[in-house]
Structures are given as C-alpha cells and as structure tokens.
Amino acid sequence: MAANSPTLPSPEPGRSLTWAGYAAFVWATGYAIAVRGYHGLGGTVGIAGRFDDPATMRRASLIAGAGILLVGLGALALVRPWGLRIPRRLLIVPAITGSAYVMAHALTAYVTKPLHALGVIELRFDGWAKRDQTAQFLWDLLFYEPWFLGLGVLVTLAALHHHRRSGGTERAARQLILASALATLAFTAIACTLVVVRGR
C-alpha cells in the first residue's frame, strides 16, 4: 500500500500575493539589465556628470546588476513551488531584511538630499570629476529611489505570500509586516545619521 503524499498548505482564496514575487522578479531583472547593465557597458543617460574613475564605476555597476539579478531570482523562490523545499526562515529572514534595507535606501535619500539642497545639512559626493547637483537629485529622487522603494514593497509582499502558503498564521503575518516596517525605520535612522556625520 503506497504511503500518502504530504499535502502542502494552500493560501486563503482571494488573498494570494503570488503576483508580487513575479513582479519583483521582473522589476529587479529589468533594472539590472536596462539600468545597471546599460551603465556598466558605458551608457551615460541618468548619470549627472563625469566620474573621476569611469572604468571603476562601470565595473561597480555591472557587479551591482549581477547582485540585483540574484535578488530577482530569490523573489521567485517566494512564489514558485520549489521554494517550498527551502526552510521558511531561510527565505523570509533575508527577504525581509533585504527589503527593509532597499526601502531605507530610498527613504534616506528622500530625507537627506532635500535637506542638503536647502542647506540644512552637508553631504559628501566622492568620486565625481564634475557633477550637476540638480540633475543628480532629480534622477535619484524621481527614478532611482522609487525603484528601490518599489522593489522593497514587492519583495515584502512576496515574503508575506510565502509565509502564508507555507503554513504561517495570520498573527505571525501581521508580526512579519510590523518587523519589516520597524526594520525599515531603524535602517533609515541609522543611514541618515551616518550620512550626516560623514558629511561633516
């Protein structure tokens, strides 16, 4: 007599966030190729000036693009069936930590760069041979930082989906959201402090 196959828990009807994992994959992959890959291969649109060492910055952009591609693949683990073979915490903890970090990246820019533009604080911008501050701030605040913020939100939602589909309770899901929010605020406060101190 064959043993019964274990059944995996199913998400509640009408509440699936599967789309978030796929959206995070597309979001990350598109940015990695169209932005980081483009800059890594010498593209200059979106770069508000000239770097002291353009070759090093191009290499850094390609490395960043490779890392972002890995984030996209990690997001798929939160929604694809093979992700259920990985221990829940091994997926969710890095996902929530990483999403809090990228959202804090955006929030730090939204706090510090306007304050710098108003003369309230002084920021350092190393590595530039020539820099157009207005263009840099507009690209950062209207293009690059919304991408970071969006990726963080999508990965958080995908992690929430994985938590539910792997048998997590709704109470724990609320705690997961709270942990993500608190971690984002903590990272933002630390980053803002470090940026201000470094600029002195």
N, C-alpha and C positions, 0 to 999 in steps of 0.2 A: 504494500500500500504506500503510495507516494506521500511524502510529507507536504503539508500545506505551505504555500509560499507566503512569506510575511507580507502584509499589506501596508502600504505607506499612507500616512495621514493625508487627507485632502484639504485644501483651503476651503473656507466657507464660500458658498455660492455667491456670486455677485461682488466679492471683495478681493478678487485676485489682483495682485500687483505685478503679474508676470511681465507686463509691457515695460515696466521700469527697468528691468535688467537688460532687455533688448535695446531700449532707448539709451541706457548708459553705455552699452557696447558701441552703438552707432555714434553717439556723442564723443566718446573717447577716441574711437578709431578715426573718425572724420577729422578731429582736431590734431591727432598725432600725425596724420598724413598731410592734410591740407594746410596746416599751420606750421607745426614743428618740422615736418619733412621739407616743406617749401623753404622755410628759413635756413634749415640745415644745408640745403642744396644751393644757397646763395640768394634766395628771394629777399627783397627789401621792403615790400609793402607791409605796413604795420610796424616798421622799425623807425622810430622818430629820431634819426640821426646816424652817426657813424661810431663804431666801437674802436677802442684802442687796439684790440686784437681780434679782427673779424673771424679768423680761422678757428680760434678757440671757441668763440661764441657759436659758430656753425656746428662744431662738434658737440657742444653742450646742448644745442637744440635737437640734434639727432639722438643723443642719449636720452634726453627728456621725452622725445617722441616714442622711443622704444619702451620706456617706462610706462607711458600713458597707454600704449597698446596692451601691455600686461594688465593694466587696470581694467581695460575693456574686456579682456578675456576672463578676468576674475569676476566681473559682473555677470558673465554668462553662467558661471558656476552657481550663482544665486537663483537661477531660474531653470536651468537645464536639468534633466533627470540625473545625469552623472554627478551633479553637485551634492545629491543626497547621500552619496557614498563617503563624503568627506565629513568628519566630525563638525557638528554645528558651530561650536565656538571657534574652530579653526578658520571658518569662513566669516562669521559675523563680527568677531572682535576686530580683525584687520579692516573689514569693510566699514564699520562704524568709526574706527579710529582714523582711517584714511579719508572718509567723507567729512568728518569734523575738521580735519587738517585743511582740506581744499576749500571748505566753506569759510574757515577762519582766514585763509589766504585772501579771499575776496573781501571779507569784512574788514580786515586790517587795512587794505588799500582804500576802501571806502571811508575809513576813519582818518587815516594819516595823510593821504595825498591832498584832500581838500584843506586840511589844517595847514599843510606846508604851503599850498597855493595862497592861503590867507595870511601867511606869515606868523602863524601861531607856534609852529614847531619848525625845526630844520631837519631835512632828510639828506642822507648822502646817496649819491648816484655814481658809484665807482664803475670804471670800465668804459666810459664814454669818451671819445675824442671830440665829438660835437653832439649836442642834444637839444632838441626842440621840446621844451618842457610842456607847453600847451598841447602839442600833438601827442606827446608821450602819455600825458594824463588822460586825454580823450580816448586814445586807443586802449589804455589799461582799464579805465572805468566803464567804457561802453562796449568793449569787445572781449578782452582777455578775462577780466574778473567775472563778468556774467557767465562765461564758460565754466570757470572753477565752481561758482555757486551752483550752476545747473547740474554739474557732474555730482557734486556732493549730495544734492537733493535726490537725484535719480538713484545713486548707489544706496542711500539710506532707505529709500522705498523698496529697492530690490532686496536689501538685507531683511527688511520687515516681512516681505513676502516669503523669503527662505525660512525665517523664524516660524512663520505660521504653517508652511507646508511640511516642516519637519517636526511638527507636534508641539510647538511652543504655545503657551497660554496667552490669552488676551491681556492679562495683567502684566505678564512679562513683556509683551509687545509694547505696552504703554511705558514700561520702565526703559525699554530699548530706545524709544523716541526721546524720553527725558535725558537719558545718558548721552545721546547724540547732541541734543541741544546744549547741555551743560559742558560737554567736551568742546564744542564749537566756541562757546563763550570763553572758556578757560584758555584755549589756544589763541583766541583773538586778543584777550587781555595780555597774555604773555608776549605775543608777537608785537603788539603796539608798544609795549614797554621797551622791548629790545630795540625796536626801530628808532624810538625817540632817544634812547640812551646812546645808541650807536651814532646818531646824527649830531651829538654834542661835540 
